[in-house]
Amino acid sequence: MWINQELAVFAYRQFFEGANIPILAFKHESVSLEGAMSAFIINPIPLGNEDAVIAEVRNWLATVAPQGRPSEQDVFDQKWEALEANDRLILAALIEEGGHNIKEVSVRRRLTEVHNIERNQASTLVRERRTVLSTSNLVRLQRNLHDGDELSLHPAWEWHVRHAIARM
């Protein structure tokens, strides 16, 4: 049962992070594939004797595992390079306002007052680019029909975003 849950977590992370996470799985002949094991393509290797398993794991660690996943910094760098200059200004304004649960109106005001962007242009920028920032998982968008939508730095990337903005 716990293996199914672990594989489901890996599948979710692969989807959420958009990265290939290498998985090595063994299956004893008496175990039937159920749940996540039957839905995910993991191609489990038949579980052999201890020496065969150790040899397979060593081979996998030497050949597959190092190639499988880019570093967190590499993933962030790809996200950062895909941004436009205005996206970075919005992130800077968001950080200047505190970075969490910030009303869009505050970000627009900051863009106008500190970054010298005309008021209507600031409104258009935030409205159009918030989706890009949200889709890239750099920002979380909290919809609020009553008193205005809020933006927050995504916790997974906050450290990287703050440091990238500080280097600008």
C-alpha positions, 0 to 999 in steps of 0.5 A: 500500500505505501508503495502505491502512495509513494508512486502517486507522490512522485507522479504528482511531483512530476506533473507539478514540477514538470520534471522527470524524476527517475524511479527504480521499482522491483516487484516480487512475483507474488505481488499483483499490481493495484492502484497507482502501480497499475496506472503509472508506467514504471516497469518494475523489475522482477525481484531477484536474489540480493546480489542481483538487486544490489547490482541493478541498483548500483547500475541504476545509480551510476547511469540513470539517476544522475541524468534524471532530474535537473537541480532546483536552481536549474529549474528556477533559472529556466522559469526566470529566463522565460519571464519578461522584464515586466514580470520581473517588475511585478515580482519586485513590486510584490516583494516590496509590498511584503510578498504574501497576500498582497492586493493587486491594487497595492502591486499596481500602486507600487509599479506606478509610484516606485517603478514609474509605470503609468497607472493604466499601463500598470493595471494592464500589466498586472492583469495580463501577466499575473496568469503567466506568473501563476502558471509558472508557479512563481506566484499564487493568485488568490481570487477575491471578488469582494475586496480584490485579488491577492498575490503571494510569492509561491513558497517553493520558489520564494527564496530564489525569486527574492535573490534574483530580484535582489541581483537585478 
